[in-house]
């Protein structure tokens, strides 16, 4: 295993922001991980687990850490029932390629999460979600390597403590484990479609997705058709990070008391909010930003994407400080207009 020094972070950041990792290594097997952890202990540097770099903002300057680029591969069926199949996927596998493979096998559960950048190992950390689906709804267990003990074991879905864009891996267990793989339980598509046996992907109830299929006169879309729809819709709304540096959605959709949402609806009666349980409502952060008059606004080297107000893009040579100045100004304006505090979605590595 090779450990490099002072590696440029920008090449591993979809936002193209950041300084240098003091140490960097690619991990594709357990032996490499053990060696790397021993090195970090000897050098007294922290460990940072790097996936696709698509949901994180790296700070400028040198970061005193050993970055481990997890490239552990693998895709296998581990168990099967009449209506489901459990697959185990290596943490280093590309997320969208994994979704594509599952769909090609006639397995439902991940199709609404198509075209999300990143790796499989990052999916439980962030509890990635889109179009009403969250990956927690498919995760059975997460295989981890415990750094302190060197043990490898599985953590159940319940013990992952999944929340909205949240999990144990972002909180009390942060830095405790290295995710090695994820076991997903996916439902089998029947010959007459995925809706017929009582399982309807939540994406199919979303207005944009419904409009897409109405336009194509498709009443009971297959998994392949659902995946294709999600990819087409995302392509229209989200910039390709290879062409336009970004980390996707920069803000979480705030969840507020329904009475707060109702006050906004009195002024914006056509707004589409999402009622939850216990008197709560989820408000799209992009809607708040757009209706605060900020969609497409430039903040120098950072701007709000003109097709999706949730996305901040690097216009070229932006620093992390530039990103955060733009973020703070957006949060201030939204708070002034709607009285709602936005929360950053991507992680920040200091």
N, C-alpha and C positions, 0 to 999 in steps of 0.2 A: 504493500500500500504506500502511495506517495502522499506526503503532506507538503503543500505549497505554502509560501509565505507572502503576505501582502498582495492578495488577489483582488482585482477590481470587482466591486460589487455590482456595478451597473449591468454587466453582462448576465447577471443572475436575477435582475429586477425587471419585471414587466413595466414598471414606471420609469426605468432608466435613471434612478436616483440612488445615491449612496457613495460612500468612500471606499474603504478597503477592509477585507477580513484579514486579521493578522495571520491566521492559519486557515487552511482549506483542504478538505479531503473528500474524495468520492467513495461512498460506501455501497458495495453491492453484495456483501456477504457478512455474516456474523463475525467471522474472524477479524475482518477489517474494523468493524465497530469496536470490538474489544481492544484492539491495538490503538485505535484513535482515542478511546476514553482513557486509556493508560497514559497516552501522550499528554492529554489535556490535564490530567491530574499532576503529572510531572512538571508541566509548565505553569500550573496554577492559573489556567484560563477557563472561562465558562464555555459551555457547549451550546451551539445554536444549530437546530435541525432545519435544513433548507430543503424545501420541496420545489415547487415551480416558481417561487418568488412572485406570485401573482396576487397575493393578498397581504402585502406587507410594505411598509415604508421604512427604508434603511436610512439611518442618519449619515450626515457627511463626516468625513474624516476617518481615521482608522478605528475599527471596532476590535477591542481586545477579546477575541473569541476564536474558537476553533469551529468553523462552519462545516457541517457534515451534509454533503449533498447525497441524500438517500436515493439509491437507484436499485433497491432490492426488487427483483422481478418475480413474476409467477401469476398464473391464472388457472385455477382448477376447481372442478366440482367436488365438493366434500360430502354432500348428502343430498337426498332427493325424496320428495313425497309426491302424493297424487297431484297436488296443486302448486307445489313450490320446488325450488332448487336452491341450495346453498352453495355459493361460490366463495372461494378464498382468493384474494388478490394481493399481490405484493405491494408494499407501500410506495415503491418507486415507479409503479406503472402510471402511464399517462391517464388522467381521469376520463377524458372524452373518448379515448380509444377503448377504455374499459366499458363505458356506456354502449358504444357501438357494438362491441362483441356480445354484450348481454342481450341487446336488442336482436342481433342476428341469430341468437340462440332461442328467440321467442320468450325471453324472460322480461317481465314487466316490473317496474319500480324505480328505474333510474332514468327513463327516457325524458322525463320533464327536466332533468338536470343536464341535458345535452349542451355541449359547447361551452361549458364552464371550464376555464383554464386551470391548470394545476395538476397535482398528483393525487393518487388514491390515499396516501398517508395523510394528506391535509384534509380530506373530506370529513372525518369525524372531529378533528380539532375545531374546525369552524362551524360544523354542522351546516354544510352548504345547503342552500335552498333556492328554489325558483318556481314560479307559477304554482304556488301553494304547496309544493312538495319540499320536504326536508330529508336529507340523507338518513337521519336518525330513524325514519320509518322503515328503512330497509336493513339497517345494521343489526346483525345478531351479536357479534363479538368483535373486539379489537385486540389483535395480538401485539403484545408489547415486550420490550426488553427493559427490565428495571435496572437503572444505572447503578444504584447503590449495592444491590445484591448480585447482579449478573444473571438473575432468573428470567426465563421467558414464560409468559402465561397469557391467558386471555381475560379481558375485562368485558363483562356483560353489558348489554345495551343499558340496562337500568343503572349500573354502576358508573357509566360514562357521564351521567347527570346532564343529559342534553337539554339545551334551552335554545332560545332564538339566537342563532349565530354564536352558540356558546356550548361549552362542554367542560368536563373536569380537566382536560388537557390545556385549557386556557387559564385555569384558576388554581385550585389547590394542588393539582398534579403537574403543573407546569415545570418542566425541567427534570421531572422524576423518571419519565419513560421515553424510550425511542419506539415509535410505532413501526412494527415490522410488516404488518399486513392487516387486512380487514376482511371479515366474513359477512357477506350480505345474503339475506334471504329474499329471493325474488319469486314472483308469481308467474306461473306458466300461462302463456297466451293460448286460448283455445282456437280451434279451426275456424270458428265463426266470429272471432274478434275478442278483444280484451274487455269490452263493456258487458258482453252477454252473460258472464258468470258473476255479475254483481260488483266487479272491481272497475271503477271508472277513474282513470288518472285525473288528479285535481286540475291539471293544466287544461283539460277539456271544458272546464267551467269558466275559464278566463275569457273575458270579452275579446281580446285580441286573437286568441287561439280559436274561439268559436267563429269569429269573422273570417279567419283564414280558411277554415274548413267549409263554411257556408259558401265562400267564394269559389271553392273547388267542388262544391256539391258532394261532399263526403260526409255521410251520416255516422258511420261507425268506423273511425280510423284505426288502422293497424298500428302496431308498435313502430314499425318503420315509418309510417306516415306521420305519426305523432312526433317522432324524433326529427324528421325532416322539417316539420312545421316549426318546432322550437328553434332549430338552427337558423331557418330563414328569418324568423321574427327577431331573434337575437342579433343576427347580422345587420338588420335594418336599424336596430336601436343602440347597439354597442360597438365601439370601435375595436378593430383588431389590434391588440397590444403590440404586435410585430410592426405594424404600420404607424400606430398612434399610441405612444407609451401611456399606460393607465393601469389601474388595479381593479377595474370594474366598479361596482357600486362602492362609493366612498363613505356613504352614511347608512346607518341602520334605519329601517322604517320605525318611527317612534310609536309606542303603544301608550295611549293616554286614556283617561277617564272619558266615557262616552259623552258626558255633559260638556267636556272641552271640545270634543269633535262636533257636537251639535251646534255649538256657538259658531264654529267655522262654517258649517253647512247652512246656517241661516243667511250667510253672505254669499256662499258659493254652493248653490243648491244642486248643481250638476256634478259636484265632486264625487269620485268613487272611493269611499272608505270601506274598511272591512270590520264588521262587528265581530267581537270575540265574546268569550264568556265573562261572567263576573263584572259586567258593566264597563268593559274595556273596548277600545276601538283601535285598530291599526291604521295609521295614516301613511300613505306613500311619501317618503322623504323627498322623492323627485318632484312630486306635486307641490309640496311646500316650497321647494327651491324655485321651481318654475313660476309659481304664483306670487313669489316675492320679487319677480322681475329679473331673475339672475340667469336664466337659461342662455347659454352662449356667451356669457360675460367673461371678459379677459381680466386677469390679474397679473399682467406682465408675462412672465414665462410659464404661467399656469392659467388654464381657462376651464370653464364648465362646458362640456361637450354640447354642441348645438342640437343634437338629436336625443339627448338623454341627460336631464339635469342632475342625475345621481353620480355622474362620472366626471372626475377631474382628470385633465390630460396635461402632460408635460409638453409644452410647445417647443422645447429645445433648451438643454442645459439648465433646467430647473434644479434647484437644490432642495433638500428636505425642508429647509427653513422657508423657501418659497411656497412649497406645498402647504405648510402649516399656516402661513400668513393668509393664504387664500381660504383655507378651511375655516379659520377663526372669523374671517370677515363674513363668510356665508352663514356661519352659525349665529353671528351677531344679528345680521339682517333678518333671518328667519325668526329668531327669538323676539325681536322688536315687533315684527308684523303679526305673528301668530301666537306668541307666548309659549312656544314649544322649543325645548332644547334638543338639538340634533346630537347624535353620538357617532363618532368615527367607527367605521367597520373594520378596515384593515389594521393589522397589528403594527406596532412601531418598535423597531429594534434600535435601542439607544447605543 
